[in-house]
Amino acid sequence: MVLITDVDDNSSHLSMTEVLQSVQRNDVVIYTISTNSIALSGDRNNRGDKVLKTFAAETGGRMFAPAKLQDLSFNFHNISEELRLQYALAYRPTNLLRDGTFRRIRIEPVDKRHVVRARDGYYAPRPSGN
């Protein structure tokens, strides 16, 4: 998902934490593009940019903060390239409890020249019928 916003909350029915949990439970990767730059008619809203960074980092995406309108094309190109160059990894956890809790994961490349962008974890499944 690509989210282009200033993050001004006008009428949310859910908290940031609830939305973040929902997208994590549904394996949604979020790329965020801030419109808070003065050149994009924004006001350099640092609080809003922190929210965008959190959503991108916690879902395995990336945040972009274009300084001018022309940067948007480059931002979309970067997103497109990242989506083309991704890999899917799988593993079996040692904790087999089906308790619905958030489990942190960490992926470290052997070759430190490589960059890993991945979500911080996942929600364990709940028992059937809950």
N, C-alpha and C positions, 0 to 999 in steps of 0.2 A: 504494500500500500504506500502511495506517496501522499503525504499530508502537507499541504501548503497553507500556512496560517500565521496569524500574529499571536495566537493563543489567548486572546482576550475572551474570557468566559462570559457569554451573554445569557445563557439559560440552561446550563447543564442540569441533568437529572441524576447523574452519577458523579462520584468523586473521581479524581485522577487515579487513585489506587484501584478503584473498581474497574475502570476502563482498562488500565494496564493489566490487571489480572485476567480480564476477559480476552484481550488480544493474545496474552501469553498462553492461556488455556486452548486457544484456537490456532496456535502456531502462525500468527500473523507477524510478518516482518514489516516494520514501518521505517520508511525514509522520510525525514522531515525537512521542509524548506521554510525557513523563517522569512516573513515579510516585514520584519522589524527594522530593516535598514532605512535610513533617512531617504535614500535614493528611491526606495520602493514605497514611499509615503508612510513609513513606519516611524517609530520613536526610539529604536534601539532598546526594546523592552528586555532587559537582562533576565527578569523572572520568567518571562515567556520562553526565552531561548533555553533556559535551564530545563524547563518542562520538555521542550522538544528534544534536547540532548538525552534526557532520561528515557523518553519513549523510544528513541532510536537505539540507544545503548542496550536497554533491557529487552529489546526484541530482535537484536542482531542486525539492525539497519544502520543508518548513518544520518547525521544532521548536516544540513547545508545552510549557510547564512550569506546569500549573495549580497555583495556591496552595491551592485547596480543591476539594472534590468538585463543587460547583456550577459551577465553571469548565469542566468537561469538556463540558457542553452547548454552551457558547460556542465552545470549541475545535473541536468537530465541525461547528458551523455555519460557522466560518471555513474549514475544509477544504472543506466542501461548496460554499461560495461560490467559492473559488479554482478548484475543478475545473470549475465552470460557466463561469468567465470566462477560460478559457485559449485560446491560439492555438497553432497548429503552424506553425513556420517551417522552410524548407529552404534549403540552399545547396549550391554545388559547391565542394569544396576545391581549392586550387591544388596541393596535395601529393597526387598520385595513387598514391603507393606503397601497395601492399596488404601492409603489414608488421605489422598487428595492434597497433601502438603507440597510446598514448593521445594524443589531439590536443586541446589546449585551445581553447575558443571563448569569445568575449566578446560579449555583446549589450548595446548601449547605446541607449536610446530618444532620439530627437531632442528630445522634450519631457521635460525632467528631472522633471516632476511625476509621470510614470508610473514604476511600479516593475516591474522585470523580475526574475522568479525563474526561473532556468533552470539546468540542470546545467552544470558547468564544462567539459565536453568529451565526447568519445566515443572509442571504440576503432575504429581503422581496420579494415576487413575484412582477413582473411587470404586468401592465394591459395587457389583451389579445390583440394581434395584434401588440405589440412593440418588 
